[in-house]
Amino acid sequence: MGATEDAASRRPAPHRDMAAHSESGSLRSGTPSEATGTLMPVRVESPVFQAYCGTEPPRFANRVELECAKILDYYRVPWDYEPHSFVLGRDDEGRVLSAFTPDFYLPEQDLFIEVTVMKQSLVTRKNRKLRELRRLYPNVRVKLFYRRDIERLAQRYRLRLAS
Protein backbone atom coordinates (compact mmCIF):
# COMPACT_ATOMS: atom_id res chain seq x y z
CA MET A 1 0.00 0.00 0.00
CA GLY A 2 1.49 3.36 -1.06
CA ALA A 3 1.64 6.49 1.09
CA THR A 4 -1.23 8.06 -0.83
CA GLU A 5 -3.45 4.99 -0.45
CA ASP A 6 -2.59 4.73 3.24
CA ALA A 7 -3.48 8.40 3.89
CA ALA A 8 -6.72 8.03 1.95
CA SER A 9 -7.75 4.94 3.92
CA ARG A 10 -7.36 6.82 7.22
CA ARG A 11 -9.65 9.65 6.20
CA PRO A 12 -13.07 9.59 7.87
CA ALA A 13 -15.86 8.67 5.49
CA PRO A 14 -17.70 11.81 4.38
CA HIS A 15 -21.38 12.17 5.20
CA ARG A 16 -23.17 11.68 1.88
CA ASP A 17 -26.62 10.34 2.79
CA MET A 18 -28.96 13.25 3.33
CA ALA A 19 -32.13 11.12 3.36
CA ALA A 20 -32.25 11.51 7.13
CA HIS A 21 -32.52 15.27 6.64
CA SER A 22 -35.32 15.33 4.10
CA GLU A 23 -37.72 13.14 2.22
CA SER A 24 -36.49 14.64 -1.05
CA GLY A 25 -32.83 14.22 -0.09
CA SER A 26 -30.19 16.29 -1.79
CA LEU A 27 -28.28 16.30 -5.03
CA ARG A 28 -24.62 15.44 -5.18
CA SER A 29 -22.89 18.29 -6.91
CA GLY A 30 -19.57 18.58 -8.63
CA THR A 31 -20.23 22.18 -9.60
CA PRO A 32 -19.23 25.22 -7.55
CA SER A 33 -21.66 27.34 -5.57
CA GLU A 34 -23.63 29.91 -7.47
CA ALA A 35 -21.51 33.03 -7.73
CA THR A 36 -23.29 36.32 -7.36
CA GLY A 37 -20.31 38.57 -6.70
CA THR A 38 -17.02 39.32 -8.37
CA LEU A 39 -14.53 36.52 -7.83
CA MET A 40 -10.80 37.03 -7.77
CA PRO A 41 -8.76 34.36 -9.56
CA VAL A 42 -7.34 31.83 -7.13
CA ARG A 43 -3.63 31.34 -7.62
CA VAL A 44 -2.94 27.74 -8.52
CA GLU A 45 -2.04 26.26 -5.19
CA SER A 46 -2.27 22.59 -4.33
CA PRO A 47 -1.78 22.24 -0.61
CA VAL A 48 -1.83 18.72 0.78
CA PHE A 49 -4.85 18.64 3.04
CA GLN A 50 -4.80 16.16 5.93
CA ALA A 51 -8.38 16.55 7.19
CA TYR A 52 -10.11 16.73 3.80
CA CYS A 53 -12.79 14.01 3.43
CA GLY A 54 -13.68 14.46 -0.24
CA THR A 55 -12.85 12.10 -3.05
CA GLU A 56 -11.80 14.69 -5.67
CA PRO A 57 -9.33 17.55 -5.05
CA PRO A 58 -11.26 20.69 -4.06
CA ARG A 59 -11.56 23.48 -6.64
CA PHE A 60 -12.16 26.61 -4.61
CA ALA A 61 -14.12 29.48 -6.10
CA ASN A 62 -11.95 32.10 -4.40
CA ARG A 63 -8.96 32.68 -2.14
CA VAL A 64 -11.14 33.05 0.97
CA GLU A 65 -12.50 29.51 0.60
CA LEU A 66 -8.94 28.22 0.26
CA GLU A 67 -7.85 30.06 3.41
CA CYS A 68 -10.88 28.73 5.33
CA ALA A 69 -9.97 25.21 4.21
CA LYS A 70 -6.42 25.75 5.47
CA ILE A 71 -7.72 26.80 8.90
CA LEU A 72 -9.97 23.74 9.13
CA ASP A 73 -7.08 21.54 8.06
CA TYR A 74 -4.62 23.16 10.45
CA TYR A 75 -6.92 22.31 13.36
CA ARG A 76 -7.55 18.84 11.88
CA VAL A 77 -11.27 19.42 11.57
CA PRO A 78 -12.54 16.89 9.00
CA TRP A 79 -14.18 18.75 6.12
CA ASP A 80 -15.50 18.32 2.62
CA TYR A 81 -15.88 20.95 -0.09
CA GLU A 82 -19.30 21.47 -1.73
CA PRO A 83 -20.46 17.86 -1.32
CA HIS A 84 -24.21 18.57 -1.61
CA SER A 85 -26.65 20.77 -3.46
CA PHE A 86 -30.03 21.23 -1.82
CA VAL A 87 -32.93 21.68 -4.22
CA LEU A 88 -34.96 24.75 -3.29
CA GLY A 89 -37.40 24.85 -6.19
CA ARG A 90 -38.58 22.80 -9.17
CA ASP A 91 -40.79 23.57 -12.14
CA ASP A 92 -43.94 21.59 -13.02
CA GLU A 93 -41.83 19.04 -14.93
CA GLY A 94 -39.48 18.44 -12.01
CA ARG A 95 -36.50 20.41 -13.33
CA VAL A 96 -34.44 22.19 -10.71
CA LEU A 97 -35.07 25.94 -10.74
CA SER A 98 -33.13 26.86 -7.64
CA ALA A 99 -30.55 25.13 -5.45
CA PHE A 100 -28.10 25.98 -2.71
CA THR A 101 -24.63 24.42 -2.39
CA PRO A 102 -22.86 25.30 0.86
CA ASP A 103 -19.08 25.63 0.60
CA PHE A 104 -18.04 23.22 3.36
CA TYR A 105 -19.41 20.28 5.26
CA LEU A 106 -17.99 19.31 8.67
CA PRO A 107 -19.04 15.69 9.23
CA GLU A 108 -18.10 15.50 12.93
CA GLN A 109 -20.34 18.50 13.64
CA ASP A 110 -22.93 17.56 10.99
CA LEU A 111 -22.69 21.21 9.92
CA PHE A 112 -22.61 22.95 6.56
CA ILE A 113 -20.74 26.26 6.21
CA GLU A 114 -21.29 28.90 3.56
CA VAL A 115 -18.64 31.60 3.19
CA THR A 116 -19.53 34.87 1.47
CA VAL A 117 -17.26 37.84 0.97
CA MET A 118 -19.80 39.87 -0.96
CA LYS A 119 -20.59 43.33 0.31
CA GLN A 120 -23.33 43.22 2.94
CA SER A 121 -25.67 45.07 0.59
CA LEU A 122 -25.37 42.23 -1.96
CA VAL A 123 -26.05 39.23 0.27
CA THR A 124 -29.86 39.54 0.24
CA ARG A 125 -30.29 36.79 -2.38
CA LYS A 126 -27.98 34.42 -0.51
CA ASN A 127 -29.85 35.09 2.75
CA ARG A 128 -33.14 34.35 0.99
CA LYS A 129 -31.81 31.02 -0.28
CA LEU A 130 -30.51 30.16 3.18
CA ARG A 131 -33.94 30.87 4.74
CA GLU A 132 -35.57 28.66 2.09
CA LEU A 133 -33.05 25.87 2.77
CA ARG A 134 -33.86 26.03 6.48
CA ARG A 135 -37.59 25.92 5.73
CA LEU A 136 -37.34 22.93 3.35
CA TYR A 137 -34.64 21.04 5.26
CA PRO A 138 -35.23 21.90 8.94
CA ASN A 139 -32.83 19.20 10.18
CA VAL A 140 -29.89 20.48 8.14
CA ARG A 141 -27.54 22.65 10.15
CA VAL A 142 -25.93 25.47 8.17
CA LYS A 143 -23.91 28.51 9.24
CA LEU A 144 -23.27 31.53 7.03
CA PHE A 145 -20.03 33.44 7.49
CA TYR A 146 -20.22 37.01 6.19
CA ARG A 147 -17.43 39.25 4.94
CA ARG A 148 -17.02 40.83 8.40
CA ASP A 149 -16.64 37.35 9.98
CA ILE A 150 -13.99 36.41 7.42
CA GLU A 151 -12.17 39.72 7.92
CA ARG A 152 -12.02 39.02 11.67
CA LEU A 153 -10.62 35.55 10.99
CA ALA A 154 -8.14 37.05 8.55
CA GLN A 155 -6.87 39.46 11.19
CA ARG A 156 -6.63 36.77 13.80
CA TYR A 157 -4.87 34.24 11.57
CA ARG A 158 -2.98 36.78 9.39
CA LEU A 159 -4.63 35.54 6.19
CA ARG A 160 -4.13 37.14 2.79
CA LEU A 161 -7.57 38.00 1.44
CA ALA A 162 -8.45 39.44 -1.94
CA SER A 163 -10.12 42.83 -1.60
Residue, then its C-alpha position, 0 to 999 in steps of 0.5 A: m500500500g502506497a503512502t497516498e493509499d494509506a493516507a486516503s484509507r485513514r480519512p473519515a468517510p464523508h457524510r453523503d446520505m442526506a435522506a435523514h434530513s429530508e424526504s427529497g434528499s439532496l443532489r450530489s454536486g460537482t459544480p461550484s456554488e452559485a456566484t453572485g459577486t465578483l470573484m478574484p482568480v485563485r492562484v494555482e495552489s495545491p496544498v496537501f490537506q490532511a483533514y479533507c474528506g472528499t474524493e476529488p481535489p477541491r476546486f475553490a471558487n476564491r482565495v477566501e475559501l482556500e484560506c478557510a480550508k487551510i484553517l480547518d485543516y490546520y486544526r484537523v477538523p474533518w471537512d469536505y468541499e461542496p459535497h451537496s446541493f439542496v434543491l430549493g425549487r422545481d418547475d412543473e416538470g421536475r427540473v431544478l429551478s433553484a438550489f443551494t450548495p454550501d461551501f463546506y461540510l464538517p461531518e463530525q459536527d454535521l454542519f454545513i458552512e457557507v462563506t460569502v465575501m460579498k458586500q453586505s448590501l449584496v447578500t440579500r439573495k444568498n440570505r433568501k436562499l438560506r432561509e428557504l433551505r432552512r424551511l425545506y430542510p429543517n434538520v440540516r444545520v448550516k452557518l453563514f459566514y459574512r465578509r465581516d466574519i472572514e475579515r475578523l478571521a483574517q486578522r486573527y490568523r494573518l490571512r491574505l484576502a483578496s479585496 
